[in-house]
């Protein structure tokens, strides 16, 4: 079973991939990571309206999947080399405080600029999803739903696990009460 599996009516999304570079990038990311293509398309649609140049006006979030800087740097550091981004991954260092950085200003600009590249963003978005799925399964003992994976995209995997566990133990609990900052 693919991570992020979402029931669809068939190949409607796959049919839209021809001649669309963003959809082609999402398809390649799905094929190389095992993350469901429909999930990737729907997430990129929600996050950026499938615009690889999208930039949030109020945060560092950018690109198809609206990666914030720290999440992008961590994901490229962890997965970049296996997808041809090793030179970028090698520029990223993890500090003693757990934060990622790129010491060279020009290299930092290039690494963060990859968020606007449909291929890089799609692949890293898929890798992030696969990692979130594995984390959530480990914490809850079951495969996460597409909605739970999306919650991990914006709450982080620990926040999504907390949400899932709260839902299982208190089905009527308000997500806004559990995560007031995210709800604001």
C-alpha positions in Angstrom: 0.0 0.0 0.0 1.3 3.4 -0.9 1.7 6.1 1.8 -1.1 8.6 1.6 -3.4 6.4 -0.3 -6.5 8.3 -1.2 -9.4 6.6 -3.0 -9.9 8.1 -6.5 -12.1 7.3 -9.4 -9.2 6.2 -11.5 -6.6 7.8 -13.7 -8.0 11.4 -13.8 -5.0 12.9 -12.1 -2.6 10.8 -14.0 -4.2 11.9 -17.3 -3.3 15.5 -16.4 0.4 14.8 -16.2 1.1 15.0 -19.9 2.9 18.2 -20.8 2.5 19.7 -17.3 5.9 19.9 -15.7 4.5 20.2 -12.2 2.4 17.2 -12.6 5.3 15.3 -14.2 7.5 16.2 -11.2 4.8 15.0 -8.8 4.5 11.7 -10.7 8.2 11.1 -10.6 8.3 11.8 -6.9 5.5 9.3 -6.4 7.2 6.7 -8.4 10.6 7.1 -6.7 9.3 7.3 -3.1 6.2 5.1 -3.1 4.0 8.0 -1.9 0.6 8.1 -3.5 0.4 10.5 -6.5 -3.1 11.7 -5.7 -2.0 12.6 -2.2 1.0 14.6 -3.5 -1.2 16.4 -6.0 -3.9 17.3 -3.5 -1.3 18.5 -0.9 0.5 20.6 -3.4 -2.9 22.0 -4.6 -3.8 22.9 -1.0 -0.4 24.4 -0.2 0.4 26.3 -3.4 -2.3 25.9 -5.9 0.3 23.9 -7.8 2.5 27.0 -8.2 6.1 26.1 -7.6 6.9 29.9 -7.2 4.4 30.3 -4.3 5.7 32.2 -1.3 3.9 32.7 2.0 3.8 36.4 2.9 3.9 35.8 6.7 6.5 33.0 7.0 9.5 31.4 5.4 7.2 28.9 3.6 7.9 28.5 -0.1 7.3 26.3 -3.1 4.8 23.6 -4.1 4.7 22.2 -0.5 5.3 25.4 1.3 8.4 24.2 3.1 9.6 26.4 5.9 13.4 26.8 6.0 14.1 24.4 8.9 11.9 21.6 7.5 13.4 22.0 4.0 17.0 22.0 5.3 16.4 18.9 7.4 14.7 17.1 4.5 17.3 17.9 2.0 20.1 16.9 4.5 18.4 13.6 5.1 17.2 12.7 1.6 18.9 14.9 -0.9 21.9 12.7 -1.8 19.7 9.7 -2.8 17.9 11.9 -5.3 20.8 13.8 -6.9 20.9 16.7 -4.5 24.0 15.5 -2.6 26.0 18.7 -3.3 23.3 20.7 -1.6 22.9 18.2 1.2 26.6 18.5 1.9 26.3 22.2 2.5 23.8 21.8 5.3 25.0 21.4 8.8 23.1 20.5 12.0 24.1 22.5 15.0 24.5 21.4 18.6 21.1 23.0 19.2 19.4 20.8 16.6 18.9 23.6 14.1 20.0 23.3 10.5 22.0 25.9 8.7 24.1 26.6 5.6 27.1 28.6 6.7 28.0 30.0 3.2 25.5 32.7 2.2 25.6 31.9 -1.5 25.1 28.2 -0.9 22.3 28.9 1.5 20.5 30.9 -1.2 20.9 28.0 -3.6 19.8 25.4 -1.2 16.7 27.3 -0.1 16.1 28.3 -3.8 15.5 24.6 -4.5 12.1 24.9 -2.8 11.0 26.7 -6.0 12.1 23.8 -8.2 9.1 21.5 -9.0 11.3 18.4 -9.1 13.2 19.0 -5.9 10.1 20.2 -4.0 8.0 17.3 -5.2 10.7 14.7 -4.2 11.4 16.3 -0.9 7.6 16.7 -0.2 7.2 13.0 -0.9 10.2 12.0 1.3 8.8 14.2 4.1 5.4 12.4 3.7 7.0 8.9 3.8 8.9 9.8 6.9 5.8 11.2 8.5 3.8 8.1 7.6 6.5 5.8 9.2 6.6 8.0 12.3 2.8 8.0 12.7 2.6 4.3 12.2 5.2 3.7 14.8 3.4 6.0 17.3 -0.2 4.7 16.6 0.3 1.2 15.4 -1.7 1.8 12.2 -1.2 3.4 8.8 -2.3 7.0 8.8 -5.1 8.3 6.6 -4.5 11.0 4.0 -6.0 13.5 6.4 -3.7 12.5 9.2 -0.7 12.8 6.8 -1.8 16.2 5.9 -2.0 17.1 9.6 1.6 15.9 9.9 2.5 18.2 7.1 1.5 21.3 9.0 1.5 20.2 12.7 4.7 18.1 12.4 4.6 14.4 12.9 4.5 14.6 16.7 1.6 17.0 16.6 -0.3 14.8 14.2 0.3 11.8 16.4 -1.0 13.8 19.4 -4.1 14.7 17.3 -4.6 11.1 16.3 -4.3 9.8 19.8 -6.6 12.5 21.1 -9.2 11.6 18.5 -9.0 7.9 19.4 -9.3 8.6 23.1 -11.7 11.5 22.9 -13.5 11.5 19.6 -15.4 14.7 20.2 -12.3 16.8 21.3 -11.7 20.0 19.5 -8.5 20.1 17.4 -8.5 23.9 17.9 -8.4 23.4 21.7 -5.5 20.9 21.4 -3.5 23.1 19.0 -4.5 26.7 19.6 -1.4 28.2 17.8 -2.0 26.2 14.7 -5.7 27.2 14.8 -5.0 30.9 15.1 
